[in-house]
Amino acid sequence: MAKAVALFSGGLDSTLAILTVLRQGIEVKALKFLTQFGCEAPACSKNIFSVAEMFGFEVRIVNLSDKFLGIVKNPRFGYGRNVNPCIDCRILMLKEAKIFMKEIGTDFIITGEVLGQRPMSQRKDTFYFIDKEAGVTDYVLRPLSAKLLKVTAPEARGIISRDTLYDLRGRSRKPQIALAREFGLADYPAPAGGCLLTEPNYAHRLKDLLTYNPDSDFKDLNLLKIGRHFRLSPSCKIIVGRNRAENEKIWSLSVKGCLLKVEGYGSPTTLVVGEITDEALRVAASICARYSDAKNLSDVEVAVIYGDNKFKLRVSPAGNEIIEALRIELKSPITQIQRKPPCLL
């Protein structure tokens, strides 16, 4: 029996690509790659394995966090509209799939990419360029758009019939939704980018982090997903929780900094990271007070926990001018980073 390895995000397109190949009696082994910037929630994994069980294919989870962080910080082929290194990302994933393909002896690789769906990485010339850079030329089958692309090795060898493949292109999801009904696929995620690096606000925070802390680690990245962020100086940042869940998350990630809270009132958990000076603590305390239930008081006592030490600061809640001046927030459409991918022709 012929075998294929699939890049499987758990989304509609990658699922349909797998089902298209399964229909030809080909065994599929799917790879789900984990990074710091995708959906890592338990519900995502549950959906992935339930779909795999329903349709009869295997899934292997592969953690690419360390390798992926490297290309996010310094992508060889540049960024998309935000800080998404899509070309480098696809090359990395296909290289990993190639290793797995050789390891278990599969005949080709499947992806759920659709021609023209994304402007940077899903163009015809880019497909061929990415395959070449990954060392998998002619061995990547994109079933949903295959009839619009060159004949691949598995088609030429008669492993899969080109007549069973599709000619989808563009951003419309209607053809995929119709195809899902045909396959009996009812439970799939709503269409979404899926990657935090394509979200403008997250990208703005990440650009700030990499500008001032290029050696940032995974704790720093996890903090980007939550709270209100304020840049006090190149070496100091303040993060303020917005709800109980975020307060608890900030507390769990606070090993690198100093915590503040207004006791006796509803209060956000506030974290100061980086170079922690007396001035930084006073500003952080005033911001913490500003977002607490004590914000209308003229002065507020804020508890500070710094290592084994605990003390209190009395401050006035920060005014709007301080908030606006320091907050790391996208106030206008993010401009594309001035690093363009090379000519792929």
WOWO-V11774 format. One record per residue. RES is the residue in one letter. PHI is phi in whole degrees, -180 to 180 (none if undefined). PSI is psi as a letter, one per 20 degrees, with the letter a starting at -180 (* if undefined). Layout:
BEGIN
RES/PHI/PSI
RES/PHI/PSI
END
This chain:
BEGIN
M/none/p
A/-69/q
K/-132/q
A/-135/q
V/-109/p
A/-116/q
L/-83/o
F/-125/o
S/-85/h
G/97/i
G/-79/r
L/-64/g
D/-63/g
S/-67/h
T/-66/g
L/-64/h
A/-61/g
I/-65/g
L/-63/h
T/-61/g
V/-77/h
L/-58/h
R/-61/h
Q/-91/j
G/77/k
I/-97/p
E/-76/p
V/-121/p
K/-111/o
A/-102/q
L/-112/p
K/-108/o
F/-90/p
L/-105/p
T/-134/a
Q/-80/i
F/-121/j
G/-114/a
C/-88/o
E/-110/j
A/-67/q
P/-53/h
A/-62/h
C/-65/g
S/-63/h
K/-61/g
N/-65/g
I/-60/g
F/-74/h
S/-69/h
V/-65/g
A/-61/g
E/-66/g
M/-63/g
F/-105/i
G/84/l
F/-136/q
E/-96/q
V/-127/p
R/-116/p
I/-89/p
V/-127/p
N/-89/o
L/-109/j
S/-54/g
D/-65/g
K/-65/h
F/-71/h
L/-60/h
G/-62/g
I/-77/h
V/-65/g
K/-71/h
N/-149/m
P/-72/p
R/-65/h
F/-111/k
G/82/r
Y/-105/r
G/-84/b
R/-65/h
N/-113/d
V/-121/k
N/-95/o
P/-87/m
C/-61/g
I/-67/g
D/-61/h
C/-62/g
R/-65/h
I/-62/g
L/-59/g
M/-66/h
L/-70/h
K/-63/g
E/-65/h
A/-65/h
K/-63/g
I/-60/g
F/-66/h
M/-60/g
K/-72/h
E/-63/g
I/-108/i
G/75/l
T/-90/r
D/-95/h
F/-164/r
I/-117/q
I/-114/p
T/-133/q
G/-95/j
E/-64/q
V/-120/p
L/-56/p
G/82/j
Q/-75/h
R/-126/p
P/-70/h
M/-91/g
S/-107/i
Q/-118/l
R/-108/q
K/-61/g
D/-64/h
T/-70/h
F/-54/g
Y/-68/h
F/-64/g
I/-62/g
D/-60/g
K/-65/g
E/-64/h
A/-84/i
G/76/k
V/-130/k
T/-53/p
D/76/i
Y/-111/j
V/-108/o
L/-99/p
R/-111/n
P/-57/h
L/-75/h
S/-128/j
A/-57/h
K/-70/i
L/-100/i
L/-119/r
K/-63/q
V/-66/p
T/-95/r
A/-57/g
P/-64/h
E/-73/g
A/-62/h
R/-86/i
G/79/j
I/-69/h
I/-137/q
S/-85/p
R/-62/h
D/-64/h
T/-88/i
L/-98/r
Y/-123/r
D/-127/l
L/-76/q
R/-151/q
G/91/a
R/-95/i
S/-65/p
R/-100/i
K/-59/g
P/-62/h
Q/-67/h
I/-66/h
A/-65/g
L/-67/h
A/-61/g
R/-62/h
E/-62/h
F/-84/i
G/78/k
L/-96/o
A/-107/h
D/-106/o
Y/-146/q
P/-64/q
A/-64/q
P/-56/p
A/-163/r
G/-64/h
G/81/h
C/-106/p
L/-60/h
L/-67/i
T/-92/i
E/-88/p
P/-55/g
N/-67/g
Y/-64/g
A/-61/h
H/-63/g
R/-65/g
L/-67/h
K/-60/g
D/-62/g
L/-61/g
L/-71/h
T/-67/g
Y/-98/i
N/-143/m
P/-63/i
D/-96/k
S/-57/q
D/-115/a
F/-68/h
K/-64/g
D/-61/g
L/-67/h
N/-64/h
L/-67/h
L/-63/h
K/-80/i
I/-133/q
G/76/a
R/-98/p
H/-115/p
F/-131/p
R/-101/o
L/-86/h
S/-159/r
P/-56/h
S/-113/j
C/-146/p
K/-135/q
I/-121/p
I/-126/p
V/-122/p
G/-66/q
R/-108/i
N/-160/a
R/-62/g
A/-62/g
E/-69/h
N/-58/g
E/-67/h
K/-66/g
I/-61/g
W/-60/g
S/-70/h
L/-105/j
S/-86/j
V/-60/h
K/-91/i
G/-149/b
C/-122/p
L/-103/q
L/-135/q
K/-162/q
V/-89/o
E/-81/q
G/87/i
Y/-135/q
G/-62/p
S/-145/q
P/-75/q
T/-80/p
T/-120/p
L/-121/p
V/-109/p
V/-125/q
G/101/b
E/-80/o
I/-101/o
T/-104/r
D/-60/h
E/-65/g
A/-61/g
L/-66/h
R/-67/g
V/-65/g
A/-62/h
A/-64/g
S/-68/h
I/-70/g
C/-58/g
A/-63/h
R/-59/h
Y/-99/j
S/-95/r
D/-72/i
A/-97/j
K/-62/h
N/-90/i
L/-81/q
S/-72/h
D/-145/q
V/-134/q
E/-93/p
V/-115/p
A/-80/p
V/-122/p
I/-117/o
Y/-130/n
G/67/c
D/-89/j
N/-99/q
K/-136/p
F/-149/r
K/-126/q
L/-121/p
R/-106/p
V/-140/r
S/-93/q
P/-58/p
A/-62/q
G/-84/r
N/-60/h
E/-66/h
I/-69/g
I/-59/g
E/-67/h
A/-72/h
L/-104/i
R/-69/p
I/-87/n
E/-144/p
L/-74/o
K/-98/i
S/-149/r
P/-53/p
I/-65/p
T/-87/q
Q/-67/p
I/-62/p
Q/-78/l
R/-139/o
K/-100/q
P/-68/q
P/-70/r
C/-64/p
L/-100/j
L/-85/*
END
